[in-house]
Amino acid sequence: MQVNGADGQREPSGTTPTVLYIGGWGRSGSTLLECLLAEAEQTVALGEVVWLWDRGLVRNELCACSQPFHDCPFWTEVGRTAFGGWDRVDADRMASLKDAVDRQRRMVHSARRAPGAAFRAQVEEYAGHFRAVYRAAAAVSGAGVVIDSSKEIPTALALSHLDDLDLRVLHIVRDSRGVAHSWSKVVERPEAGGEPMPQFSPTRSTVQWLAGNLAVAGLTHRGVPLTRLRYEDLVADPTGSIEQAWLALDLPGRADVPMLDATTVELHPTHSVAGNPMRFRTGPTQLRRDDAWRTEMSDADRRLVTALSYPVLKSFGYLEQDR
């Protein structure tokens, strides 16, 4: 049975599922983490939901199941369950609301414990659409934990204003030098006909890395359950790392990711709506730590990124490896 929410959306009856939000900065292993978590029985991985309204509704890009968004049976049912159909969702309105509440520059409001009435009304309308998607995805899949790998901390802050949303954030980090090297590469997006992902200079990548990782403090201020996981630790010990994070966030059930061996997992298709091209990978996959930056990055770029990110890099425990 469907019931109407306070924001006028059709939502499945029953309790709101737990939302495991993967936060951080791009090229830090968030898609890998999501793919691993998707193998647990009680989870459903949605990809980067923050981009659903544009890349799914408007551009009709490929779901990770390799079907266009509007042809994917899973997303079609989610849209019907949440809103009575995706044609009932105003993508332009969502873009306007995103600009109003889901930007770095809006964090002066979204990180407050008690923002003004006008901002709160907008953020509740915006976040309410995400809540409807989460509830519908849980109802369609039968999962108790919904995974959103949007990464964007301003998005998580917006979601934190919904009192009835059980939000937990897993902050994934990676060595800033590895991230900067990754952003310098050409990576094609198969869901967009091979269109390349953006490339960033070492300086811009590091500034964004700092902004994305330091912004997490706003979630702590708002009382959102939060724990941190390093990409390098995830690759070295996926089972132990995920179990530790699961317990730290007091997530329901168990982190029962079925591994073929200590570092190999068999990946199955998901319905990730957006993210790194790795979301299209299926079959036996061995986890290997990507440390190409140690040999391929120029000494000048390495020194620059280290200097720019030094205090935070040190606080994450990375500089000990340079000794």
C-alpha positions as CSV (number, residue, x, y, z in Angstrom):
1,M,0.0,0.0,0.0
2,Q,1.2,3.5,-0.8
3,V,0.8,6.5,1.5
4,N,1.4,10.2,0.8
5,G,4.4,11.8,2.6
6,A,4.3,15.2,4.1
7,D,5.9,16.6,1.0
8,G,3.2,15.2,-1.3
9,Q,5.3,12.3,-2.6
10,R,4.0,8.7,-2.8
11,E,6.1,6.6,-0.4
12,P,6.0,3.0,0.6
13,S,4.4,2.3,4.0
14,G,6.6,1.0,6.7
15,T,9.8,2.2,8.3
16,T,12.6,4.1,6.5
17,P,15.6,1.9,5.7
18,T,19.0,2.6,7.0
19,V,21.0,4.7,4.5
20,L,24.7,4.1,4.3
21,Y,26.1,7.2,2.6
22,I,29.6,6.9,1.2
23,G,31.3,10.3,1.5
24,G,34.6,11.8,0.5
25,W,36.3,13.0,-2.7
26,G,36.4,11.3,-6.1
27,R,39.0,8.7,-7.1
28,S,39.2,7.6,-3.5
29,G,37.7,4.1,-4.0
30,S,34.1,4.8,-3.3
31,T,32.8,2.8,-6.3
32,L,35.0,-0.2,-5.3
33,L,33.6,0.1,-1.7
34,E,30.0,0.3,-3.0
35,C,30.6,-2.8,-5.3
36,L,31.8,-4.8,-2.3
37,L,29.0,-3.7,-0.1
38,A,26.5,-4.5,-2.8
39,E,27.4,-8.2,-2.5
40,A,26.0,-8.3,1.1
41,E,22.6,-9.9,1.2
42,Q,20.7,-7.1,3.0
43,T,22.0,-4.2,0.9
44,V,21.0,-2.5,-2.3
45,A,23.5,-0.2,-4.0
46,L,22.0,2.8,-5.9
47,G,25.2,4.5,-7.0
48,E,25.5,8.3,-6.8
49,V,21.9,9.3,-6.3
50,V,22.8,13.0,-6.3
51,W,23.2,12.7,-10.1
52,L,20.0,10.6,-10.7
53,W,17.9,13.7,-11.4
54,D,20.1,14.8,-14.3
55,R,21.9,11.7,-15.6
56,G,19.0,9.4,-15.1
57,L,15.8,11.4,-15.6
58,V,17.1,14.0,-18.1
59,R,20.0,12.3,-20.0
60,N,18.7,8.7,-19.7
61,E,22.3,7.4,-19.2
62,L,23.1,3.8,-18.6
63,C,22.3,2.1,-15.4
64,A,25.1,-0.3,-14.2
65,C,22.9,-3.2,-15.5
66,S,23.7,-1.8,-18.9
67,Q,20.2,-0.6,-19.7
68,P,19.2,3.0,-20.2
69,F,17.8,4.5,-17.0
70,H,14.2,4.7,-18.3
71,D,14.4,1.1,-19.6
72,C,15.7,-0.4,-16.4
73,P,13.0,-2.4,-14.7
74,F,14.4,-1.7,-11.2
75,W,14.5,2.1,-11.6
76,T,11.1,2.0,-13.4
77,E,9.6,0.3,-10.4
78,V,11.4,2.6,-7.9
79,G,10.0,5.7,-9.7
80,R,6.5,4.2,-9.7
81,T,6.7,3.3,-6.1
82,A,8.2,6.6,-4.9
83,F,6.4,9.2,-7.1
84,G,3.8,7.4,-9.2
85,G,6.3,7.5,-12.1
86,W,9.4,9.5,-13.0
87,D,7.3,11.8,-15.1
88,R,5.9,13.2,-11.9
89,V,9.3,14.5,-10.9
90,D,10.3,18.0,-11.9
91,A,14.0,17.7,-12.8
92,D,14.4,21.5,-13.3
93,R,13.0,22.0,-9.8
94,M,15.5,19.5,-8.4
95,A,18.3,21.4,-10.1
96,S,17.1,24.6,-8.6
97,L,16.8,23.1,-5.2
98,K,20.3,21.6,-5.5
99,D,21.7,25.0,-6.2
100,A,19.9,26.4,-3.2
101,V,20.9,23.8,-0.6
102,D,23.4,21.3,-2.0
103,R,26.6,23.3,-2.7
104,Q,29.8,23.9,-0.9
105,R,28.8,27.6,-0.5
106,R,25.5,26.6,1.1
107,M,27.3,24.7,3.9
108,V,27.2,27.9,6.0
109,H,23.5,27.1,6.3
110,S,23.3,23.3,5.9
111,A,25.9,22.6,8.6
112,R,23.9,24.6,11.2
113,R,21.9,22.7,13.8
114,A,19.0,25.1,13.3
115,P,19.0,26.8,9.9
116,G,16.5,29.5,9.0
117,A,12.9,28.6,8.1
118,A,13.2,29.4,4.4
119,F,16.3,27.3,4.0
120,R,14.8,24.4,6.0
121,A,11.8,24.4,3.8
122,Q,13.9,24.1,0.7
123,V,16.3,21.5,2.1
124,E,13.4,19.3,3.3
125,E,11.8,19.4,-0.1
126,Y,15.1,18.5,-1.8
127,A,16.1,15.8,0.6
128,G,12.5,14.5,0.6
129,H,13.0,13.3,-2.9
130,F,16.1,11.3,-1.9
131,R,14.1,9.8,1.0
132,A,11.4,8.7,-1.3
133,V,13.9,7.0,-3.6
134,Y,15.6,5.2,-0.6
135,R,12.3,4.0,0.7
136,A,11.1,2.8,-2.7
137,A,14.5,1.1,-3.5
138,A,14.2,-0.8,-0.1
139,A,10.7,-1.8,-0.8
140,V,11.5,-3.0,-4.4
141,S,14.6,-4.9,-3.4
142,G,13.7,-6.0,0.1
143,A,17.0,-4.6,1.4
144,G,17.4,-3.2,4.9
145,V,20.4,-1.0,4.1
146,V,20.4,1.3,1.1
147,I,23.8,2.4,-0.2
148,D,24.2,5.9,-1.7
149,S,27.8,6.5,-3.0
150,S,27.2,10.2,-3.9
151,K,30.3,11.2,-1.9
152,E,29.3,14.9,-1.9
153,I,29.3,16.1,1.7
154,P,26.9,19.0,1.0
155,T,24.4,16.4,-0.1
156,A,24.9,14.4,3.1
157,L,24.4,17.6,5.1
158,A,21.1,18.3,3.2
159,L,19.9,14.7,4.0
160,S,20.8,15.2,7.7
161,H,18.0,17.7,8.0
162,L,15.3,14.9,7.7
163,D,14.6,13.9,11.2
164,D,13.0,10.6,10.0
165,L,16.0,9.5,7.9
166,D,18.3,6.9,9.4
167,L,21.5,8.3,7.9
168,R,25.0,6.9,8.6
169,V,28.1,8.1,6.8
170,L,31.2,6.1,5.8
171,H,34.0,8.5,5.0
172,I,36.4,6.9,2.5
173,V,39.8,8.6,2.1
174,R,42.9,7.9,-0.1
175,D,46.4,9.3,-0.2
176,S,46.1,12.8,-1.9
177,R,49.0,12.0,-4.2
178,G,47.3,8.8,-5.5
179,V,44.1,10.9,-6.0
180,A,45.9,13.6,-7.8
181,H,47.6,11.1,-10.2
182,S,44.2,9.4,-10.9
183,W,42.6,12.7,-11.8
184,S,45.3,13.4,-14.3
185,K,44.3,10.3,-16.3
186,V,41.8,10.1,-19.2
187,V,38.9,7.9,-18.1
188,E,36.0,7.4,-20.4
189,R,32.4,7.1,-19.3
190,P,30.7,4.2,-21.1
191,E,27.3,5.3,-19.9
192,A,27.7,8.5,-21.9
193,G,29.1,7.1,-25.2
194,G,32.7,7.3,-24.1
195,E,32.6,10.9,-23.0
196,P,35.7,11.5,-20.9
197,M,35.5,12.3,-17.2
198,P,37.0,15.6,-16.1
199,Q,40.7,15.9,-15.6
200,F,42.2,18.1,-12.8
201,S,45.6,19.5,-12.3
202,P,47.5,18.4,-9.2
203,T,46.8,21.7,-7.5
204,R,43.0,21.7,-8.2
205,S,42.7,18.0,-7.3
206,T,44.4,18.6,-4.0
207,V,42.3,21.7,-3.2
208,Q,39.2,19.7,-3.9
209,W,40.6,16.7,-1.9
210,L,41.1,19.0,1.1
211,A,37.6,20.6,0.7
212,G,35.9,17.3,0.4
213,N,37.6,15.7,3.3
214,L,37.5,18.6,5.7
215,A,33.8,19.3,5.0
216,V,33.1,16.1,6.9
217,A,33.4,18.0,10.1
218,G,30.0,19.6,9.3
219,L,28.4,16.1,9.6
220,T,30.0,15.6,13.1
221,H,28.6,19.0,14.1
222,R,25.1,17.9,13.0
223,G,25.5,14.7,15.0
224,V,25.5,12.3,12.0
225,P,27.0,8.9,12.8
226,L,30.3,8.8,11.0
227,T,33.4,6.6,10.6
228,R,36.4,6.7,8.3
229,L,37.9,4.0,6.1
230,R,41.2,4.3,4.1
231,Y,41.2,3.0,0.5
232,E,44.5,1.4,1.1
233,D,43.2,-0.6,4.1
234,L,40.1,-1.6,2.2
235,V,42.2,-3.2,-0.6
236,A,44.6,-4.9,1.8
237,D,41.8,-6.4,4.0
238,P,38.4,-5.9,2.5
239,T,36.6,-8.2,4.9
240,G,38.1,-6.9,8.1
241,S,37.9,-3.2,7.0
242,I,34.2,-3.5,6.1
243,E,33.3,-5.4,9.3
244,Q,35.1,-2.8,11.4
245,A,33.2,0.1,9.6
246,W,29.9,-1.8,9.9
247,L,30.3,-2.2,13.6
248,A,31.5,1.4,14.1
249,L,28.3,2.7,12.4
250,D,26.2,0.2,14.3
251,L,24.5,-0.9,11.1
252,P,21.8,-3.6,11.2
253,G,22.7,-7.2,10.4
254,R,26.1,-8.3,9.3
255,A,28.7,-7.1,6.8
256,D,28.6,-10.5,5.1
257,V,30.5,-9.7,1.9
258,P,31.2,-13.2,0.3
259,M,34.8,-13.2,-0.8
260,L,36.3,-15.9,-3.1
261,D,39.6,-15.5,-1.1
262,A,41.2,-12.8,1.0
263,T,41.4,-10.3,-1.9
264,T,39.1,-11.7,-4.6
265,V,35.4,-11.1,-4.9
266,E,32.8,-12.1,-7.6
267,L,30.9,-9.0,-8.6
268,H,27.3,-9.2,-9.8
269,P,25.4,-6.5,-11.8
270,T,23.9,-3.7,-9.7
271,H,21.6,-0.8,-10.5
272,S,24.1,1.9,-9.7
273,V,22.7,5.1,-11.4
274,A,26.0,7.0,-11.6
275,G,29.7,6.7,-10.6
276,N,33.1,5.5,-11.7
277,P,33.0,3.1,-14.8
278,M,34.1,0.3,-12.4
279,R,30.4,-0.1,-11.5
280,F,30.0,-1.9,-14.9
281,R,32.5,-4.6,-13.9
282,T,31.2,-8.1,-13.1
283,G,32.7,-11.5,-12.4
284,P,35.7,-12.5,-10.3
285,T,37.7,-9.4,-9.4
286,Q,41.0,-9.3,-7.5
287,L,41.6,-6.2,-5.4
288,R,44.9,-4.6,-6.1
289,R,46.2,-1.5,-4.5
290,D,46.8,1.2,-7.1
291,D,50.1,2.9,-6.2
292,A,51.1,3.9,-9.7
293,W,51.6,7.5,-8.5
294,R,54.8,6.3,-6.7
295,T,56.5,5.6,-10.0
296,E,54.6,7.6,-12.6
297,M,54.0,10.9,-10.8
298,S,56.7,13.5,-11.4
299,D,58.8,14.5,-8.4
300,A,57.6,18.1,-8.7
301,D,53.9,17.2,-8.7
302,R,54.5,14.8,-5.8
303,R,56.2,17.5,-3.7
304,L,53.5,20.0,-4.6
305,V,50.6,17.8,-3.6
306,T,52.4,16.7,-0.4
307,A,53.0,20.3,0.6
308,L,49.5,21.4,-0.1
309,S,47.8,18.6,1.8
310,Y,50.5,17.9,4.5
311,P,48.5,18.5,7.7
312,V,45.5,16.4,6.6
313,L,47.7,13.8,4.9
314,K,49.5,13.4,8.2
315,S,46.3,13.2,10.2
316,F,45.1,10.3,8.0
317,G,48.4,8.4,8.7
318,Y,49.9,8.5,5.2
319,L,53.2,10.3,5.7
320,E,54.5,7.5,7.9
321,Q,54.7,5.4,4.7
322,D,57.2,7.9,3.2
323,R,59.8,7.3,5.9
